[in-house]
Amino acid sequence: MTKVPRKKAIQGLLWMLAQTTCMCAMMACVRQLSFAGFEGPQLVFFRAAAGLFVLLPWLCITVSRAPKILVPSEWRFILLRGFVALCGVTGWFIALTGLSISDVVAVQFTHPLFVVIGAALLLREPVGTPRWCAVLVGFIGALIIIRPGDSTFNPLILAVLISALSNATVQLLTKKFATRVSGSVMILYMNGVMAFGALMVCWPDWVWPNLSHLTWILAIGATGTLAHVFLARGMRVADASMLGPVDFLRLPIASIFGWLLFNEYSDFWTWVGASIIFVAVLIITQREVRNGM
């Protein structure tokens, strides 16, 4: 890890804190709209449509200057990536219709564990014994949160796991093809596939939003977009290994949103399981940095 000046380190941490807060705020907006009768797929459409709207200026410039960029040779990969992203976000938003924000966040911490498994199986990257042990410990933490067979078990937890697995797959696909396809093109197609797929699913049960709903819908677009902007700024000024631990702040921040807006509370075992997953992910991250991966 390169030595980062104190000022830049603080800036990076603040950007990541802002990104984490925006992500939790977006989840709160999704949960609020779910109480108004909107199903997960329609909420995914709103999120994807907002992403396309943000990309509209770039799209107009690209069409006039370099339209060939919009027709990449790796279009099969792009469509596959978009479909997997659709599965991930749909699982995430469906879970938010019936689970507390903090519970969803806690289970989402398994995402890096799936990345390690996928990197070993799909990309043939070497994964040593210490990291496999960390993955095992992380999933023990996940089992503590999920508690299958317990009376408190909610099947929607499985939607969060599908979301985490899908997001890990998107990350691995991006890593494999990032040098061949422009990042902006990947984001454009991802939002396009998500918007089209979600619209096909939700159209039969479409709920027309009123003016009060539009405020929350716009908030989903704004917070989701700002989260990506803040993440990019944070990564630009500080190392990922330094900023990674800030991600654990998602749980207390999500708990605050859940408590203030929905009177939701996380139980003791959710915090215990999330802490175990976080420690496992931290070990994996530190070993990746040490090995220069």
C-alpha positions in Angstrom: 0.0 0.0 0.0 1.4 3.4 -1.0 1.8 6.0 1.7 -1.0 8.5 1.5 -0.7 12.1 2.8 -2.8 12.7 5.9 -4.9 15.4 4.2 -5.7 13.1 1.2 -6.4 10.2 3.6 -9.0 12.3 5.5 -10.5 13.5 2.2 -10.8 9.9 1.0 -12.4 8.8 4.3 -14.9 11.7 4.1 -15.8 10.9 0.5 -16.4 7.2 1.4 -18.5 8.2 4.4 -20.6 10.4 2.1 -20.9 7.5 -0.4 -22.0 5.1 2.4 -24.6 7.6 3.6 -26.0 8.0 0.1 -26.3 4.3 -0.4 -28.2 3.9 2.9 -30.4 6.9 2.0 -31.2 5.2 -1.3 -32.2 2.0 0.5 -34.4 4.0 2.8 -36.1 5.6 -0.2 -36.7 2.2 -1.8 -38.2 0.9 1.5 -40.4 3.9 1.8 -41.8 3.4 -1.7 -42.4 -0.3 -1.0 -44.8 0.8 1.7 -46.7 2.8 -0.9 -47.4 -0.4 -2.9 -44.5 -0.4 -5.4 -42.9 -3.8 -6.0 -39.2 -4.5 -6.3 -39.0 -4.7 -10.1 -40.8 -1.4 -10.6 -38.3 0.2 -8.1 -35.5 -1.3 -10.2 -36.9 0.4 -13.3 -37.0 3.7 -11.5 -33.3 3.3 -10.5 -32.2 2.3 -13.9 -34.2 5.0 -15.6 -32.6 7.6 -13.3 -29.2 6.2 -14.3 -30.0 6.5 -18.0 -31.1 10.1 -17.5 -27.8 11.0 -15.8 -25.9 9.4 -18.8 -28.0 11.3 -21.4 -25.5 14.3 -21.9 -22.6 11.8 -22.4 -24.7 9.8 -24.8 -25.6 12.8 -26.9 -21.9 13.8 -27.2 -20.8 10.3 -28.0 -23.4 9.9 -30.7 -22.2 13.0 -32.4 -18.5 12.4 -32.1 -17.8 8.6 -31.9 -21.0 6.6 -32.4 -19.0 3.4 -33.1 -18.1 3.2 -29.4 -21.8 2.5 -28.7 -21.6 -0.8 -30.7 -18.8 -2.7 -29.0 -17.7 -6.1 -30.3 -18.1 -7.6 -26.8 -21.9 -7.0 -26.9 -22.7 -10.5 -25.6 -20.6 -9.9 -22.5 -22.3 -6.5 -22.0 -25.8 -8.0 -22.2 -24.8 -10.8 -19.9 -23.4 -8.3 -17.4 -26.5 -6.2 -17.6 -28.7 -9.3 -17.0 -26.7 -10.4 -14.0 -26.8 -6.8 -12.6 -30.6 -6.9 -13.1 -30.8 -10.0 -11.0 -28.7 -8.4 -8.3 -30.5 -5.2 -8.0 -33.9 -6.9 -8.2 -33.0 -9.2 -5.4 -31.7 -6.3 -3.4 -34.8 -4.2 -3.8 -37.2 -7.1 -3.3 -35.5 -7.8 0.0 -35.9 -4.2 1.0 -39.7 -4.6 0.7 -39.8 -7.0 3.6 -36.6 -6.7 5.6 -35.1 -4.0 7.6 -32.4 -1.9 6.0 -29.8 -3.0 8.5 -30.5 -6.7 8.0 -30.1 -6.3 4.2 -26.8 -4.4 4.7 -25.5 -7.0 7.1 -26.1 -9.9 4.7 -24.7 -7.8 1.8 -21.3 -7.9 3.5 -21.0 -11.4 2.0 -20.4 -9.9 -1.4 -16.5 -9.9 -1.1 -16.6 -13.5 0.0 -18.4 -14.5 -3.2 -15.8 -12.5 -5.2 -13.0 -14.6 -3.7 -14.8 -17.8 -4.6 -15.6 -16.6 -8.1 -12.0 -15.4 -8.7 -10.7 -18.8 -7.8 -13.3 -20.8 -9.9 -13.9 -18.6 -12.9 -10.7 -16.5 -13.3 -8.4 -19.2 -11.9 -6.7 -16.7 -9.6 -4.6 -18.3 -6.8 -6.4 -18.2 -3.4 -4.3 -19.4 -0.5 -5.4 -21.3 2.6 -5.6 -18.1 4.8 -8.1 -16.5 2.5 -10.1 -19.7 2.2 -10.3 -19.8 6.0 -11.4 -16.2 6.0 -14.2 -17.0 3.5 -15.3 -19.9 5.7 -15.3 -17.6 8.8 -17.3 -15.0 6.9 -20.0 -17.5 5.9 -20.2 -18.6 9.5 -21.0 -15.0 10.3 -23.7 -15.0 7.6 -25.3 -18.1 9.1 -25.4 -16.3 12.5 -27.4 -13.5 10.8 -29.6 -15.7 8.7 -30.2 -18.4 11.4 -31.9 -21.0 9.1 -34.4 -23.1 10.9 -35.0 -20.4 13.5 -38.5 -18.9 14.0 -37.2 -15.5 13.0 -35.9 -16.7 9.6 -37.2 -14.6 6.7 -37.0 -16.2 3.2 -36.3 -12.7 1.8 -32.8 -13.2 3.2 -32.2 -15.5 0.3 -32.9 -12.6 -2.1 -30.1 -10.6 -0.4 -27.7 -13.6 -0.9 -28.7 -13.8 -4.6 -28.0 -10.1 -4.8 -24.6 -10.4 -3.2 -23.7 -13.3 -5.5 -24.9 -11.4 -8.6 -23.0 -8.3 -7.7 -19.9 -10.4 -7.2 -20.4 -11.9 -10.7 -20.8 -8.4 -12.2 -17.5 -7.4 -10.5 -15.7 -10.5 -11.9 -17.1 -10.0 -15.4 -16.0 -6.3 -15.3 -12.5 -7.3 -14.2 -12.2 -9.8 -17.1 -13.4 -7.5 -19.8 -12.6 -4.0 -18.5 -9.7 -3.5 -20.9 -11.9 -4.3 -23.9 -15.0 -2.2 -23.2 -15.4 1.4 -22.0 -16.6 1.9 -18.5 -19.3 4.4 -19.6 -20.5 2.0 -22.3 -20.8 -0.8 -19.7 -22.8 1.4 -17.4 -25.1 2.6 -20.3 -25.9 -0.9 -21.4 -26.3 -2.1 -17.8 -28.9 0.5 -17.1 -30.6 -0.1 -20.4 -30.9 -3.9 -19.8 -32.0 -3.3 -16.2 -34.7 -0.7 -17.3 -36.0 -2.9 -20.1 -36.0 -6.2 -18.1 -37.6 -4.6 -15.0 -40.2 -2.9 -17.1 -41.2 -6.2 -18.7 -41.6 -7.8 -15.3 -43.4 -4.9 -13.6 -45.7 -3.6 -16.4 -48.7 -6.0 -15.7 -48.8 -4.7 -12.0 -47.6 -1.2 -12.7 -48.5 1.4 -10.1 -48.6 5.0 -11.3 -46.7 7.3 -9.0 -48.3 10.5 -7.7 -46.4 13.8 -6.9 -45.4 12.6 -3.4 -44.0 9.4 -4.8 -42.0 11.4 -7.4 -40.0 13.0 -4.6 -38.8 9.6 -3.4 -38.2 8.4 -6.9 -36.0 11.4 -7.7 -34.2 10.8 -4.4 -33.4 7.3 -5.4 -31.8 8.6 -8.6 -30.0 11.4 -6.9 -28.6 9.3 -4.0 -27.6 6.4 -6.2 -25.8 8.7 -8.7 -24.0 10.6 -5.9 -22.9 7.4 -4.3 -21.0 6.4 -7.5 -19.5 9.9 -7.7 -18.4 10.0 -4.1 -16.9 6.5 -4.5 -14.9 7.5 -7.5 -13.6 10.6 -5.7 -12.7 8.6 -2.6 -10.7 6.0 -4.6 -9.0 8.8 -6.5 -7.3 10.3 -3.4 -6.7 7.3 -1.2 -6.0 3.5 -1.4 -8.9 1.1 -1.5 -7.4 -0.9 1.4 -7.5 2.2 3.6 -11.1 3.0 2.6 -12.5 -0.5 2.7 -13.1 -0.6 6.5 -15.3 2.5 6.1 -17.8 0.2 4.4 -18.7 -1.3 7.7 -20.2 2.0 8.8 -23.0 1.1 6.5 -24.5 -1.0 9.3 -24.8 1.7 11.9 -25.8 4.3 9.3 -28.5 1.9 8.0 -29.6 1.2 11.5 -30.0 5.0 12.1 -32.1 5.4 8.9 -34.2 2.4 9.9 -34.8 3.6 13.4 -35.6 7.2 12.5 -37.9 6.5 9.5 -39.4 3.0 10.1 -38.8 2.4 13.8 -36.7 -0.7 13.0 -34.1 -2.3 15.2 -31.3 -4.8 14.5 -31.0 -7.6 17.0 -27.8 -8.6 18.8 -27.0 -11.5 16.6 -27.2 -9.4 13.4 -24.4 -7.2 14.8 -22.3 -10.3 15.9 -22.7 -12.0 12.5 -21.9 -8.7 10.6 -18.8 -8.1 12.7 -17.5 -11.6 11.9 -18.1 -11.1 8.2 -16.4 -7.7 8.4 -13.3 -9.2 10.1 -13.1 -11.9 7.5 -13.4 -9.4 4.6 -10.7 -7.2 6.3 -8.3 -10.2 6.4 -9.0 -11.0 2.7 -8.4 -7.3 1.8 -5.2 -7.0 3.7 -3.8 -10.2 2.2 -4.6 -9.1 -1.3 -2.8 -5.8 -0.7 0.2 -7.6 0.8 0.3 -10.0 -2.2 -0.1 -7.1 -4.6 -3.2 -8.6 -6.2 
